[in-house]
Amino acid sequence: MSGGKRMRKPAAAKPARKLKAKKVPAKAVTKPAEPAMDVAVGRRIRDIRRVRQFSLETVAARTDLSIGFLSQIERGLSSPSLRVLTTLSDVLGVSLAALFGASPSSEGASDQVVTRGLQRPELKLWRNGISKQLLSAAGSDNRLNLFLVHIDPGGSAGDELYTHDGEEAGLVLEGEMILTVDSETWSLKTGDSFRFASRRPHRFSNPAQDAKAVVLWVNCVTGAG
């Protein structure tokens, strides 16, 4: 065109730059803390069994549990229920408190008079929502043991009634607990207490969905040792 402005050709489009994908560091896969407790309890059961010189076959025959399941428990690959733990305690001739602590060689702990608040051994039955703190000294020969039991909302000792050696009693400090002994069931609230022979089939649970229950629990074993 004459007298008009020249039209500029549009610049060629630059090729798009390839952006390097940033490497996002993979998140470390961490195992939940609870299985570490399974490993500790399993080792403790294995150590006590060996001290008692029981084979896995002997324990399996006396507990009606399979050898494979017992082996998984001892290796920390299975989380035993409270019913299984009390059954094993009976067969091994120890109280449940014997599963707290480091090794069966520390029998001198049974002479311990005071247990400090920061030194309480704890047994977490994490699949059942139950935590038991041992308030008395840990030791395989102890017959009288005092526990502080925390039951998470909906937590339960299991659907099956179970039995074991001894007697037990307790006081509900917080929340509510459903207790079944034989064919009778009670709802216990803060301030209520109980006592029964442990050979009577029993179970307990926390019916609340938003509050834990705390129970001061005493177990007296008559056949341990």
GIFEN-V102735 format. One record per residue. N is the residue number from 0. SS is DSSP state (H for helix, E for strand, L for the rest). PHI is phi as a letter, one per 40 degrees, with the letter a starting at -180 (NA if undefined). OMEGA is omega in radians with two decimals (NA if undefined). Layout:
BEGIN
N:SS:PHI:OMEGA ; N:SS:PHI:OMEGA
END
This chain:
BEGIN
0:L:NA:3.13 ; 1:L:c:3.09 ; 2:L:g:3.13 ; 3:L:c:3.12 ; 4:L:c:3.11 ; 5:L:c:3.10 ; 6:L:c:3.11 ; 7:L:c:3.07 ; 8:L:c:3.11 ; 9:L:c:-3.13 ; 10:L:c:3.12 ; 11:L:c:-3.12 ; 12:L:c:3.12 ; 13:L:c:3.11 ; 14:L:c:-3.12 ; 15:L:c:3.13 ; 16:L:c:3.10 ; 17:L:c:3.13 ; 18:L:c:3.10 ; 19:L:c:3.12 ; 20:L:c:3.12 ; 21:L:c:3.11 ; 22:L:c:3.11 ; 23:L:c:-3.12 ; 24:L:d:-3.14 ; 25:L:c:3.12 ; 26:L:c:3.13 ; 27:L:c:3.12 ; 28:L:c:-3.12 ; 29:L:b:3.10 ; 30:L:c:3.07 ; 31:L:c:-3.05 ; 32:L:c:-3.01 ; 33:H:c:-3.11 ; 34:H:d:3.07 ; 35:H:c:3.08 ; 36:H:c:3.09 ; 37:H:c:3.13 ; 38:H:c:-3.12 ; 39:H:c:3.13 ; 40:H:c:3.12 ; 41:H:c:3.11 ; 42:H:c:-3.13 ; 43:H:c:3.10 ; 44:H:c:3.14 ; 45:H:c:-3.13 ; 46:H:c:3.13 ; 47:H:c:3.12 ; 48:H:c:-3.14 ; 49:H:c:3.08 ; 50:H:c:3.11 ; 51:L:c:-3.13 ; 52:L:g:3.05 ; 53:L:b:3.03 ; 54:L:c:3.07 ; 55:H:c:3.13 ; 56:H:c:3.14 ; 57:H:c:-3.13 ; 58:H:c:3.13 ; 59:H:c:-3.13 ; 60:H:c:-3.08 ; 61:H:c:-3.11 ; 62:H:b:-3.04 ; 63:L:g:3.04 ; 64:L:b:-3.10 ; 65:L:c:3.11 ; 66:H:c:3.14 ; 67:H:c:3.14 ; 68:H:c:3.11 ; 69:H:c:3.12 ; 70:H:c:3.10 ; 71:H:c:3.11 ; 72:H:c:-3.10 ; 73:H:c:3.13 ; 74:L:c:3.11 ; 75:L:g:-3.11 ; 76:L:c:3.09 ; 77:L:b:3.13 ; 78:L:c:-3.08 ; 79:L:c:3.08 ; 80:L:c:3.11 ; 81:H:c:3.12 ; 82:H:c:3.14 ; 83:H:c:-3.13 ; 84:H:c:3.14 ; 85:H:c:3.08 ; 86:H:c:3.11 ; 87:H:c:3.12 ; 88:H:d:3.12 ; 89:H:c:-3.09 ; 90:H:c:3.14 ; 91:H:c:3.09 ; 92:L:g:3.13 ; 93:L:b:3.05 ; 94:L:c:3.08 ; 95:H:d:3.14 ; 96:H:c:3.13 ; 97:H:c:3.13 ; 98:H:c:3.01 ; 99:L:c:3.05 ; 100:L:h:-2.97 ; 101:L:c:-3.04 ; 102:L:a:-3.11 ; 103:L:c:3.14 ; 104:L:c:-3.09 ; 105:L:c:-3.10 ; 106:H:c:-3.13 ; 107:H:c:-3.13 ; 108:H:c:-3.10 ; 109:H:c:3.11 ; 110:H:c:-3.11 ; 111:L:c:-3.09 ; 112:L:c:-3.04 ; 113:L:b:3.01 ; 114:L:b:-3.11 ; 115:L:c:-3.11 ; 116:H:d:-3.11 ; 117:H:c:-3.09 ; 118:H:b:-3.10 ; 119:L:c:3.00 ; 120:E:c:-3.09 ; 121:E:b:3.08 ; 122:E:b:-3.11 ; 123:E:b:2.99 ; 124:E:c:-2.89 ; 125:L:c:3.11 ; 126:L:c:-3.11 ; 127:L:c:-3.12 ; 128:L:g:-3.11 ; 129:E:b:3.06 ; 130:E:b:-3.14 ; 131:E:b:3.05 ; 132:E:c:3.14 ; 133:E:c:-3.10 ; 134:L:c:3.09 ; 135:L:b:-3.08 ; 136:L:c:3.09 ; 137:L:c:3.11 ; 138:L:i:-3.08 ; 139:L:c:-3.07 ; 140:L:c:-3.12 ; 141:L:c:3.12 ; 142:L:b:3.13 ; 143:E:b:-3.08 ; 144:E:b:-3.10 ; 145:E:b:-3.11 ; 146:E:b:2.91 ; 147:E:b:-3.02 ; 148:E:b:3.05 ; 149:E:b:3.12 ; 150:E:b:-3.13 ; 151:L:c:3.06 ; 152:L:d:-3.11 ; 153:L:g:-3.13 ; 154:L:c:-3.06 ; 155:E:a:3.04 ; 156:L:c:3.13 ; 157:L:h:-3.12 ; 158:L:c:-3.09 ; 159:L:c:2.98 ; 160:L:c:-3.14 ; 161:E:b:-3.14 ; 162:L:b:3.04 ; 163:L:a:-3.08 ; 164:L:c:2.95 ; 165:L:h:3.08 ; 166:E:b:3.09 ; 167:E:a:-3.14 ; 168:E:a:-3.13 ; 169:E:a:3.13 ; 170:E:b:3.11 ; 171:E:c:-3.12 ; 172:E:c:3.14 ; 173:E:a:3.00 ; 174:L:g:-3.06 ; 175:E:b:3.10 ; 176:E:b:3.03 ; 177:E:c:-3.12 ; 178:E:b:3.06 ; 179:E:b:3.06 ; 180:E:b:-3.02 ; 181:L:f:-3.09 ; 182:L:b:-3.09 ; 183:E:b:-3.10 ; 184:E:b:3.12 ; 185:E:b:2.97 ; 186:E:b:-3.12 ; 187:E:b:3.11 ; 188:E:b:-3.10 ; 189:L:d:3.14 ; 190:L:g:3.12 ; 191:L:c:-3.12 ; 192:E:b:-3.08 ; 193:E:a:3.04 ; 194:E:a:3.09 ; 195:E:a:3.06 ; 196:E:c:-3.03 ; 197:L:c:3.09 ; 198:L:c:3.05 ; 199:L:c:-3.13 ; 200:L:d:-3.07 ; 201:E:a:3.04 ; 202:E:a:3.10 ; 203:E:a:-3.12 ; 204:E:a:3.05 ; 205:L:b:-3.08 ; 206:L:c:-3.08 ; 207:L:c:3.12 ; 208:L:b:-3.07 ; 209:L:b:-3.13 ; 210:L:a:3.12 ; 211:L:c:3.04 ; 212:E:b:3.11 ; 213:E:b:-3.06 ; 214:E:b:2.98 ; 215:E:c:-2.93 ; 216:E:b:3.11 ; 217:E:b:3.03 ; 218:E:b:3.08 ; 219:E:b:-3.10 ; 220:L:c:-3.10 ; 221:L:c:-3.05 ; 222:L:b:-3.13 ; 223:L:c:3.10 ; 224:L:g:NA
END
